[in-house]
Amino acid sequence: KLNEVTVNQWLKNSGSVQRTLILSRNFNQRRVIRGQRAREITATFVLLHALAHSLINQLSFDCGYGSASLRERIYCNIDEGSEPMHGILIYTASGDSEGTMGGLVRQGEPPRLLATLYSALQKAQWCSSDPICIETTGQGTDNSNLAACHGCLLISETSCEEGNRVLDRAMLVGKPTDPKMGFFASMLQ
C-alpha cells in the first residue's frame, strides 16, 4: 500500500497527470472503435500497475518463480466518493512444484521488501530499448502503453489484469528529461 498523502503530493507536483492523458487517449480511442465505453485511467492506477509489473519481474528473479506463476491485483479507487485505495497484491495461484519453491511470502516482509523494491526500481531506470522506450508516445497493443515494453515492464498476459496495457515506467522512476515525474525518483538519487 502506498501512502495516500505522498501519492496526492506526487500527483500535484509531477507531470504524471499530463502524461496519463496521452495514455488514456490512446487506450480509450481503441475501446470506442470496438463499441466499448471509455474508461477513466488515472495516474495513480498507472503508477500502481507499473509498480506491480516491476515487482513481479524482480520477484521472479529473486524467488525463482516463472513470471507466469505470479499474478497481480490492483486496488485503486477510480470513482468519486469511493474509499481511497492505493495498493497492490502479488500472489501465486499455482499449486504445482513452482508453488512450493517458497520465498514469495518471505520477500514481502519489511526488511526484504525494501530490498526487492529498490532492486526493481533500479532495473526500471533503464531498458534495453531506451531511449526509444522511455520517449515513446504509444507502444504495445493499441498504443496503450508509454514507457513499457518486453525489455522492461511487460509480463505474461495471463498474469496481468489489464492484458499488458496501461503501463508506464516513467511513473516509477521519471524520465531523463524529467526525473521528478517518477514517484520513487527521490529514493533512487
NORLIN-V570079 format. One record per residue. N is the residue number from 1. SS is DSSP state (helix for helix, strand for strand, loop for the rest). PHI is phi in degrees with one decimal (* if undefined). Layout:
N/SS/PHI, N/SS/PHI
This chain:
1/loop/*, 2/loop/-93.3, 3/loop/-66.7, 4/helix/-61.1, 5/helix/-64.2, 6/helix/-64.8, 7/helix/-62.6, 8/helix/-64.7, 9/helix/-64.1, 10/helix/-61.3, 11/helix/-60.9, 12/helix/-76.7, 13/helix/-107.5, 14/loop/-127.2, 15/loop/-87.2, 16/helix/-65.0, 17/helix/-67.1, 18/helix/-63.3, 19/helix/-65.4, 20/helix/-65.7, 21/helix/-60.5, 22/helix/-63.2, 23/helix/-61.5, 24/helix/-63.5, 25/helix/-60.9, 26/helix/-60.3, 27/helix/-63.6, 28/helix/-76.1, 29/helix/-57.4, 30/helix/-71.9, 31/helix/-60.7, 32/helix/-64.4, 33/helix/-60.0, 34/loop/-79.7, 35/loop/86.4, 36/loop/-93.4, 37/loop/-79.5, 38/loop/-65.0, 39/loop/-122.9, 40/loop/-73.9, 41/loop/-116.7, 42/loop/-108.2, 43/helix/-61.4, 44/helix/-63.9, 45/helix/-63.1, 46/helix/-62.6, 47/helix/-59.2, 48/helix/-63.1, 49/helix/-66.3, 50/helix/-63.8, 51/helix/-62.9, 52/helix/-59.8, 53/helix/-65.3, 54/helix/-63.1, 55/helix/-68.7, 56/helix/-60.7, 57/helix/-61.1, 58/helix/-70.2, 59/helix/-64.6, 60/helix/-60.0, 61/helix/-70.1, 62/helix/-72.5, 63/helix/-101.3, 64/loop/87.1, 65/loop/-77.2, 66/loop/-71.2, 67/helix/-62.8, 68/helix/-71.9, 69/helix/-85.9, 70/strand/-103.0, 71/strand/-131.9, 72/strand/-117.5, 73/strand/-139.5, 74/strand/-101.0, 75/strand/-113.8, 76/strand/-144.4, 77/loop/-75.7, 78/loop/-116.7, 79/loop/-78.3, 80/loop/-60.1, 81/loop/82.3, 82/loop/-81.2, 83/loop/-62.1, 84/loop/-62.1, 85/loop/-136.2, 86/strand/-142.7, 87/strand/-139.4, 88/strand/-135.7, 89/strand/-130.0, 90/strand/-116.9, 91/strand/-144.7, 92/strand/-117.5, 93/loop/-110.9, 94/loop/-89.0, 95/loop/-108.5, 96/loop/-85.3, 97/helix/-62.5, 98/helix/-67.1, 99/helix/-71.7, 100/helix/-109.3, 101/loop/-68.7, 102/loop/77.2, 103/loop/97.8, 104/helix/-65.9, 105/helix/-66.6, 106/helix/-62.2, 107/helix/-66.7, 108/loop/-85.6, 109/loop/-77.3, 110/helix/-46.0, 111/helix/-65.4, 112/helix/-79.8, 113/helix/-60.9, 114/helix/-62.8, 115/helix/-65.4, 116/helix/-65.1, 117/helix/-60.4, 118/helix/-61.9, 119/helix/-62.7, 120/helix/-63.0, 121/helix/-70.1, 122/helix/-58.4, 123/helix/-67.5, 124/helix/-71.1, 125/loop/-68.1, 126/loop/-138.2, 127/loop/-121.9, 128/loop/-64.9, 129/loop/-99.0, 130/loop/-73.3, 131/loop/-86.0, 132/helix/-62.1, 133/helix/-60.4, 134/helix/-71.4, 135/helix/-98.7, 136/loop/-68.8, 137/loop/-110.1, 138/loop/163.2, 139/strand/-150.5, 140/loop/82.7, 141/helix/-56.9, 142/helix/57.9, 143/helix/54.6, 144/loop/-92.5, 145/strand/-127.4, 146/loop/-104.8, 147/loop/-83.3, 148/loop/-160.7, 149/loop/-144.6, 150/loop/-68.5, 151/loop/-82.0, 152/loop/-134.5, 153/loop/-113.1, 154/loop/-68.9, 155/loop/-126.9, 156/loop/-57.9, 157/helix/-62.9, 158/helix/-70.8, 159/helix/-88.5, 160/loop/-108.0, 161/loop/-62.7, 162/loop/-106.9, 163/loop/64.1, 164/loop/59.7, 165/loop/-120.3, 166/loop/64.9, 167/loop/-128.3, 168/loop/-162.3, 169/loop/-72.9, 170/helix/-62.7, 171/helix/-66.0, 172/helix/-82.9, 173/helix/-118.1, 174/loop/82.2, 175/strand/-113.8, 176/loop/-55.5, 177/loop/-84.1, 178/strand/-149.5, 179/helix/-64.3, 180/helix/-71.8, 181/helix/-64.2, 182/loop/-74.8, 183/loop/-58.7, 184/loop/-101.1, 185/helix/-57.9, 186/helix/-67.6, 187/helix/-70.7, 188/helix/-98.0, 189/loop/-81.6
